[in-house]
């Protein structure tokens, strides 16, 4: 920095309000503050959403009474869940299982033409693993009767079938415990499976943690 004729360093000039650089700086600060406010406000915004009053199983008819409305913070996920303000599709049914008390994904509710699986009943007498619950997947093995009052070798008929519901029951005499499962079966699988059940096949269920179909 140079010196004046009297040996003093020149003083910096005070910024003028008319200086365009100062004006631009103020705009940048205001924009930054507005962005932070908008970000915080958006993250803290709650929206109405549906939760299942009871567990929804595939094929179940749906009305607005099937849901309760809660307010939640969804952020970017807002469009993935059923909007209480939107109309339900015609003849609405659950096309995917939704456990009791959970948020309802928009993809889980559709018309009957959206159903790609239907429920079929499976009754087993052997104890099931504790992991076999509604929403889990099982392999259903079927052994057809043979000509010697026995059964043929079991075959895997329903790989990775989803369990829609299950209940414990007793035989007529009350001496043996059985479990009745409602499993989801595709239209392609259904005829063969129903034919095996009609021919008094022995049905066994094995938990399938992979859940592949």
N, C-alpha and C positions, 0 to 999 in steps of 0.2 A: 504494500500500500504506500503510495507516495506521500510526501509531506508538503504542507503549504509553505508560502514564503517566509513565515514566521516559525517554521519548525514544528508545527502541530499537525497531527494526523487528522485527515478530514472525517467528519462525523457522518454516519449513515443517515440517509434521508428517511424520515418517517413514511411508512406506507400510506398511500392515498386511497380513500374509499373508491376512487375512480380507477384504481389499478385493476385491469381485467384479470390479472393473476390472482388477486385476492378474491374476486367474485367467483372465479372458477373453483378456488379452494373451498369457499363456503358451500357451493353447490355439491361438491364431492362429499363433504361432511354430512350435509342434510340427506343426501342419497344413501349414504352408509347407515345413518341412524334409521331411516325409513325402512331399509332392507332388514335390519335387525328386528325392528318392531314387527314387521310383517312375518318374519320367520318365527318369532316367538309366538305371535298371535295364531299363526296357522298350526303350529305344533300343539297349541293348547286348546284348539277348537274341538268341540264334541259334536257328534252327529247322531241322529236316531238310527238304531239298527235292531234287527230281529234276533231273538234267541229262541231256541226250541223249548216250549213248555215241557214237553216230554220227548223222549227219543223218537226221531222220525225214521221210519224204515222204508226201504225202497218199495214203491207201489202204493204207499199210503196216501189217501186223499188229503188234500191240504186246504185249509181255510185260514183266515186271519186269526181265528181262535187257536190255531196251532202254535202261535207265537206270542211272546211277550216283547215289549219294546223297551230298550235300554238306551242310554246315551253313552257313547264310547269315543275314544280318540283313535281314528283309523288312519289318518294321514294319507299317504299314497295308496293305501289298501282300500280306500273307501269304495271304489267301483267294483271290488271283488265280492262284496256282501250284499245280501238282499236289502233293497231300499224300501222302508215302510211306506214311502210316498209313491212308489211305483205300483202299477196294476199287476196282479198275478196273471200268469198265462191261463188260457182257457182249460178247464178241467185239470187244475193243477195237482200234481202228485210229487212225492219225493223220488228223485231219480238217483240220489246218493244218500247214504245214511248220515244223520246229524244227531250226535248224542245230546241228551237232555242238558239244557243250560248253556249250550255252546252257540256262538254266532252262526247264523245261517248263510253259507256261501250262495251266491246267486246261481251257481252252476248246479246246486243240489235240488232245485225246484224247476220242474218243467211240465210240459203236457204229457199225456199218456203215450203219444207217439215217440217221445224221447226215451221211453223205458227200453233198455237193452237187456234187462234181466228180470226174471220173475221169481217169486218165492216158491220153494218146494219144501215139504216136511221130511225130516230125517229123524228116525227114532233109534236111539242106541242104548244098549244096556250096560256097556262097560263104562267105568269112570272116565271122565274127561279131564285133561290137564286144566289147571286153574287159568291158564292163558286163553282158553277158549271162551270168549265172551262176545257179546254183540259188537260187530265191527272187526273182529279178528278173522283170519282165514284158515280154512281147514282143507285137507285132502279127503275126499269121500271115496272109500273103497267098497266095492260091491262083489259079493260071491253068490252066484246063482246056484240053486239046488241041482244036485246030480241025480243019477238014476239009482243010487244006493242009500237014499235017505241022508245023504250028507251034502256037502257043498263043494263046488268047483273052486279052483284057485282064484283068490280075489284079484280083481283088476281095478286100476285107478280110473274111476269114471268121471269124477268132478275134481280136477286139480285146482287148488287154491280158491275154493268157493268161499265167498264172504258170508259170514254169519249175520243174519238180520235180527234174530231173536232166539232165545232158548229158555225153556222152562223144565223144571224137574217134575216128574210124575211117578205114579206107582201103578203096578199092574192091577188087574181087577181084584185079585185076592189081597192086594196090599203087601205082598211078601217081597217083591222085587222092585228096585228103583230103576227107572228109565229116564232118559233125557230126550226131550223133543227139541230139535233144532229147526229153525227156518233158515234155509240157505238160499242164496241167490244163484239162479241157474239161467244160462243163456237159452234162447229159443232152439239153437242147434243141439244143445245137450239134453234138453227137456224130454223129448220122446223116448230116447234110450233109457234115461234114468227112470221115468215113470213106468216103462215096460218092465224094468228089473224089479221095481218095488211091487208091481202087480203080480209078478211071478214069485213073490215071497223070498226075494233075495235077502241075504244077510248083509247088513250095512255096517261099516266101521268108519270111524272118523279119527283122523290124525291131525294134530295142530300143525299148521304150515306157517312158520314165522316169516317166510319170504313173501307169501301172499300172491304169488304169480298165478295167472289164469291161463 
